[in-house]
Each structure stands twice: as C-alpha cells, then as structure tokens.
Amino acid sequence: MSEHPDMHSPGPSGPAIEDLPLGWLQVTALDMEARGIARNADGKVVFIEGALPHELVGVEVGRRKNNWEQATVTAIHRESSQRVRPGCRHFGLHQGACGGCKMQHLQASAQVAVKQRVLEDNLWHLAKVRTEMVLRPIEGPAWGYRYRARLSVRYVHKKGEVLIGFHERKSRYIADMQVCPILPPAVSGLLMPLRGLIGGLQARQTCPQIELACGDAVTALVLRHLEPLSEADRDKLRAFASHHGVQWWLQPKGPDTVHLLDEGGATLAYSLPEFGITMPFRPTDFTQVNPFINRVLVSRALGLLKATPGDRVIDWFCGLGNFTLPLACQAGEVLGVEGAQALVERAQANYSLNQTGRLRPLAPTRFVARNLFEMTAEMLLADGVADKWLVDPPREGALALCMALAELHQQTEKRGAWTPPQRIVYVSCNPATLARDAGLLVHQAGYRCVSAGVVNMFAHTAHVESVAVFELI
C-alpha cells in the first residue's frame, strides 16, 4: 500500500489500466528534482511531485504552461516496487512538510541508480560523451550522515515559540521540525533544546541562522546574530555548550567575522585515517558534508589517479588540502592550486602540521593562488608539466581550465616542450558542468573518458556528485 494517507493502491486485483478513469498517468522517469515524469493525453510533459517511475497515478495539476505541467500525486493505482516508507516523519507533500530530502520514498539503492542514469544522460545529451566503464557507486550510511548543515531560525511571535530547521517544501517558511534523521543523532537531539535556548534569549528575534559543523571530536554551532549579544545571552550560550558538549561560534556579520564565543577548547578537525592525515577547519569552511563518503571518495580518487613516487601531480581547486595531502603520501611532488591567498596559506599550514612527526615524510608540496575561473594557456604553461591532475571544482565546473588545456592541445607550437597530463581524475558536484567540461576534454583536448560513476554524498536528495577519469589518447 502507498505510504501517503491520501493515496491508494488497489493492488493486483484492481481494475485493468484500460478500465481506469481518464486522467491516470504512467510515470516513466524522474527529473533532477526527484519529480516523476509522465505525459498526459495531449502529449504534454507532466512533472509530478511524489511519483516514482513505473507507477500509474492520479494527479492534481498546480501549474500549466504551453509545453509542460506541474502536478502532485493524489492517488496511486499501481505502486512502484521501490517505494518505501519515508524515514523521517517530517517528509511529505503536504503543506508544512520539510523540503530538505525529496527522495525518501524511493529505496536507497534505487536512488543511486537514478543518479547514475542522470550522470550518464548528462554526459551523452550535453556532451556526446560515453564512458567506457561505469564505476561502482560510492555509497555509505543513508541516515545520520550530514555533518554540515545550515539551519534557519525564526521566532514566531504569534505562537511565542522558535522554529529551527530547513525550509518547508517550496516555501520560505521554516518546517516545524522536532527531529532530523539525516543529522547525527546527537545533533538531531539538539533541535528541541536549541528551540528552547533561542526562545529564552533577549536576541531571539535577531538570530536568523545556526550553522552546524561536526568534526571528529567537536560539534560546532555558529550563531548568526544581527545585533550584539548581551552578556546574559552569552552566559546562556555558555551554559548550553557546557550541558550539551558543543562549541559556540558567533557570526555578527559576514563569514569573515566568525569567531569563538570563548577562546580555548578542542580544535575542530576531521581525519583521513588511511593516510594518517588530520584536517583542522573552521565551521564556515567548505568541507564535505558526509565524512563517511569523503574518506571513501579520497581513497577511490587517488586509486583512480594512480600517482607514483615519480609523478608530479597538480590538485586544482585544492581547498584546505582534502586531496592534496593524501596525494603527498603517494606522489613525488604536488602542487595545490586554489583561488584565495588566505585559503592557500591555511592549506600550507595543514601540510606543515601533518608533516610533523611522520615516519615517512610527505612529498614536497607547494600551494599557490590562481583565479581558476580565468585560467589561460599561458598560466598552464607557467605552472609546469604535471604527469597527472586531480580536479575538484565547485558547481560552476572547470571551464576555463579545460579550455586552456584544449587550446594547448590544438596549438602545439604554443606549448613547446610542455606536455599535457596523462591522466585526469575529475570530482564533480554538478553533472551538467562535468558533462560540459568532459565534452571539451574528449572532443577538443585529446582525451577519452575511461570511467565514471556516482558518489552518493547526499542520500535522499536529488543532488548528484560523481567522479570521472580521463586518459590522454
């Protein structure tokens, strides 16, 4: 039976499809927003919230355009075998439901299969690239995995209470969340105490956000406050931190203003045990939300890159060194490239920290700042020859980098003695920009896509992360 109270599924003994009333739709696929895709009697595409592939559903249309419609499931005649009971009581299609996870009604392994199809479809339809081999998906815990989150906060004056959590589905309002199963259990258990804490602050109406960052030993909470906090409010934060074992940081303005409520205490950090690496970070730094998947991803990416002690490797978009420092355990020389000088300095500090006391020293590693969105062929030449590249860009992708590489491939006289990398491992958080860049590498830069696969970093969401490997022909 359907898990939605307002849906029904007659089961095998129900009427045949041809006997159904007009308006039932056959769902054929999911889109990037985890909506079912069907066509109505007029041939118009209908995007259906809550529907799954292979289901026969009744819908209520909420928006109509010339070529498509948006709708919501109202009934299910034939239910997908992959439909499951959502693991969070705040999930749903009704008003007020949390909009944080859209795929909880789909079995976890089926979610991964959908994402793999999205990756392959993007590579083919956007770039006419087919991978020679599909990599085994990188999967991990489906619950309690989200070690980073940005929680909205709102004091509802009429109700005299505080809401803390994600926004409602398709709404600016905050869902009334008591728990969140994708957060670590200890953090999920803080939601209601936090509501009580914020409700008791003098500044309860001027604190719009709490950012969560969990390290291996420390849970940090960053309180965004629009007005200075009174000493009484600071004391309440201290008491909460002491009772619940968390660390408060304050953010009066932009990200650069984030600071500890009180100096001292444990350092926020995560580890990569396979490589003996410890990565200190600040709670507003970019780090992967899922440490379980990140550890496997780093190991898989380095295994695919196949760096040896004789190789020089460049890690483009290196951040704090998540891939760079493990690479320094394998390669002969590493260059980490990032956009901001301040971030480069912190990556260098992480390298120095991890070099201390090692039985086997890390390879010589240097970090430099480059505007990676304005890369040119001349800049590539200046950074020297590298045997292999690791590329880990933000959602915008690595267009300028790939264009510069393609230019040097096509203009051999410009590159002189410079040679392109023999192997590139590209870690992506956006299948569309990966496809665009893959098209450049394959069709203009002389590479072939030897393998690609998905990374299920965000279980129960439609977010697709992936890794692809390119070899020079």
Backbone hydrogen bonds, N-H to C=O, Kabsch-Sander energy under -0.5 kcal/mol:
donor,donor_aa,acceptor,acceptor_aa,energy
7,M,4,H,-1.8
11,G,77,H,-0.8
14,G,11,G,-2.2
19,D,16,A,-1.5
20,L,17,I,-1.6
24,W,21,P,-1.1
25,L,57,V,-3.1
27,V,25,L,-0.6
27,V,55,E,-3.0
28,T,37,I,-3.2
29,A,37,I,-1.0
31,D,35,R,-2.1
34,A,31,D,-1.9
36,G,48,I,-2.7
37,I,29,A,-2.6
38,A,46,V,-2.0
40,N,44,K,-2.3
43,G,40,N,-2.2
45,V,67,N,-1.2
46,V,38,A,-3.2
47,F,69,E,-3.0
48,I,36,G,-3.3
48,I,46,V,-0.6
49,E,47,F,-0.6
49,E,71,A,-2.8
51,A,48,I,-1.4
54,H,27,V,-2.4
55,E,52,L,-1.6
56,L,78,R,-1.7
57,V,25,L,-2.6
57,V,55,E,-0.6
58,G,75,A,-2.8
60,E,72,T,-2.4
62,G,70,Q,-2.7
63,R,70,Q,-1.7
65,K,68,W,-2.7
69,E,45,V,-1.9
70,Q,63,R,-2.5
71,A,47,F,-2.9
72,T,60,E,-1.9
73,V,49,E,-2.1
74,T,58,G,-2.9
75,A,58,G,-1.5
76,I,8,H,-1.4
77,H,56,L,-2.9
78,R,56,L,-1.4
83,R,80,S,-1.4
84,V,105,H,-2.0
91,F,88,C,-1.6
97,A,94,H,-1.8
98,C,90,H,-2.5
99,G,167,H,-2.7
102,K,460,H,-0.5
103,M,460,H,-2.9
106,L,103,M,-2.0
107,Q,82,Q,-2.7
110,A,107,Q,-0.6
111,Q,107,Q,-1.9
112,V,108,A,-1.5
113,A,109,S,-1.8
114,V,110,A,-2.3
115,K,111,Q,-2.0
116,Q,112,V,-2.3
117,R,113,A,-2.0
118,V,114,V,-2.2
119,L,115,K,-2.4
120,E,116,Q,-2.5
121,D,117,R,-2.9
122,N,118,V,-2.4
123,L,119,L,-2.4
124,W,120,E,-2.2
125,H,121,D,-3.0
126,L,122,N,-2.0
127,A,122,N,-0.6
127,A,123,L,-0.9
128,K,124,W,-1.9
129,V,123,L,-2.2
132,E,449,C,-1.9
135,L,133,M,-0.6
135,L,452,A,-2.6
138,I,454,V,-2.1
139,E,137,P,-0.7
144,G,181,P,-2.1
146,R,182,I,-3.2
147,Y,145,Y,-1.1
147,Y,289,V,-3.3
149,A,212,L,-1.7
151,L,149,A,-0.6
151,L,210,I,-2.8
152,S,165,G,-2.5
153,V,208,P,-2.5
154,R,163,L,-2.2
156,V,154,R,-0.7
156,V,161,E,-3.1
157,H,155,Y,-1.0
160,G,156,V,-1.7
161,E,156,V,-1.4
163,L,154,R,-2.7
165,G,152,S,-2.1
168,E,173,Y,-3.1
169,R,97,A,-2.5
171,S,168,E,-1.5
175,A,166,F,-2.6
177,M,175,A,-1.7
183,L,180,C,-1.6
187,V,184,P,-1.0
188,S,184,P,-2.7
189,G,185,P,-2.2
190,L,187,V,-1.7
191,L,188,S,-1.4
194,L,190,L,-2.9
195,R,191,L,-1.8
196,G,192,M,-2.0
197,L,193,P,-2.5
198,I,194,L,-3.0
199,G,195,R,-2.1
200,G,196,G,-1.0
200,G,197,L,-0.9
201,L,198,I,-1.5
204,R,201,L,-1.2
206,T,203,A,-2.0
207,C,204,R,-0.5
209,Q,224,R,-0.8
210,I,151,L,-2.8
211,E,222,V,-2.4
212,L,149,A,-3.5
213,A,220,A,-2.3
214,C,147,Y,-2.6
215,G,218,V,-3.8
216,D,269,A,-3.1
220,A,213,A,-3.1
220,A,218,V,-0.6
221,L,247,Q,-2.8
222,V,211,E,-3.0
223,L,221,L,-0.7
223,L,249,W,-2.8
224,R,209,Q,-2.7
224,R,222,V,-0.7
225,H,223,L,-0.6
225,H,251,Q,-1.6
226,L,206,T,-3.0
234,R,230,S,-2.1
235,D,231,E,-2.2
236,K,232,A,-1.6
237,L,233,D,-2.1
238,R,234,R,-2.3
239,A,235,D,-2.4
240,F,236,K,-2.1
241,A,237,L,-2.5
242,S,238,R,-2.5
243,H,239,A,-2.2
244,H,240,F,-2.6
245,G,241,A,-1.4
246,V,241,A,-1.1
247,Q,219,T,-2.5
249,W,221,L,-3.0
250,L,259,H,-3.5
251,Q,223,L,-2.5
253,K,254,G,-0.5
257,T,254,G,-2.2
258,V,255,P,-1.4
259,H,250,L,-2.1
261,L,248,W,-2.5
270,Y,279,M,-1.7
272,L,277,I,-2.9
275,F,272,L,-1.9
276,G,272,L,-0.7
276,G,273,P,-0.8
277,I,272,L,-1.6
279,M,270,Y,-3.5
281,F,268,L,-2.2
285,D,282,R,-1.9
287,T,285,D,-0.7
294,N,290,N,-2.4
295,R,291,P,-1.9
296,V,292,F,-1.2
297,L,293,I,-3.1
298,V,294,N,-2.8
299,S,295,R,-1.8
300,R,296,V,-3.1
301,A,297,L,-3.1
302,L,298,V,-2.2
303,G,299,S,-2.0
304,L,300,R,-2.3
305,L,301,A,-2.0
306,K,302,L,-1.7
307,A,302,L,-0.6
311,D,308,T,-2.5
313,V,311,D,-0.5
313,V,333,E,-2.6
314,I,388,K,-2.0
315,D,335,L,-3.0
316,W,314,I,-0.7
316,W,390,L,-2.6
317,F,337,V,-1.3
318,C,337,V,-2.3
321,G,318,C,-2.1
322,N,318,C,-0.7
325,L,321,G,-2.1
327,L,323,F,-2.2
328,A,324,T,-1.8
329,C,326,P,-1.5
330,Q,327,L,-1.9
331,A,327,L,-3.2
332,G,308,T,-0.8
332,G,311,D,-2.1
333,E,311,D,-1.6
334,V,364,P,-2.2
335,L,313,V,-2.5
336,G,366,R,-2.9
337,V,315,D,-2.6
338,E,368,V,-2.1
344,V,340,A,-2.1
345,E,341,Q,-2.3
346,R,342,A,-1.6
347,A,343,L,-2.3
348,Q,344,V,-2.3
349,A,345,E,-1.8
350,N,346,R,-2.2
351,Y,347,A,-2.0
352,S,348,Q,-2.3
353,L,349,A,-2.6
354,N,350,N,-2.1
355,Q,351,Y,-1.3
356,T,352,S,-1.2
358,R,355,Q,-1.4
363,A,328,A,-2.8
366,R,334,V,-2.0
368,V,336,G,-2.5
370,R,338,E,-2.3
372,L,370,R,-1.3
374,E,371,N,-1.8
380,L,376,T,-2.0
381,L,377,A,-2.2
382,A,378,E,-1.9
383,D,379,M,-1.5
384,G,381,L,-1.1
386,A,419,T,-0.5
387,D,312,R,-2.0
388,K,312,R,-1.4
389,W,423,R,-2.2
390,L,314,I,-2.5
391,V,425,V,-2.8
392,D,316,W,-1.7
397,G,394,P,-2.2
402,C,398,A,-2.4
403,M,399,L,-2.7
404,A,400,A,-2.2
405,L,401,L,-2.0
406,A,402,C,-2.4
407,E,403,M,-2.3
408,L,404,A,-1.9
409,H,405,L,-1.7
410,Q,406,A,-2.0
411,Q,407,E,-1.8
412,T,410,Q,-0.6
414,K,411,Q,-1.3
415,R,411,Q,-1.1
416,G,412,T,-1.1
418,W,415,R,-2.5
422,Q,387,D,-2.1
423,R,387,D,-1.0
424,I,470,F,-2.7
425,V,389,W,-2.1
426,Y,424,I,-0.6
426,Y,468,A,-3.0
427,V,391,V,-3.3
427,V,425,V,-0.6
428,S,426,Y,-0.6
428,S,466,S,-2.9
434,L,430,N,-2.2
435,A,431,P,-2.1
436,R,432,A,-2.2
437,D,433,T,-2.4
438,A,434,L,-2.9
439,G,435,A,-2.4
440,L,436,R,-1.3
441,L,437,D,-2.4
442,V,438,A,-2.8
443,H,439,G,-2.5
444,Q,440,L,-1.9
445,A,440,L,-1.2
447,Y,441,L,-2.3
448,R,471,E,-2.1
450,V,448,R,-1.0
450,V,469,V,-1.7
451,S,469,V,-1.2
452,A,133,M,-1.7
453,G,467,V,-2.1
455,V,465,E,-3.2
456,N,138,I,-2.8
457,M,455,V,-2.3
459,A,457,M,-0.6
461,T,458,F,-1.6
465,E,455,V,-0.9
465,E,463,H,-0.6
466,S,428,S,-2.5
467,V,453,G,-2.4
468,A,426,Y,-2.4
469,V,451,S,-2.9
470,F,424,I,-2.8
471,E,448,R,-2.2
472,L,422,Q,-2.3
473,I,446,G,-2.9
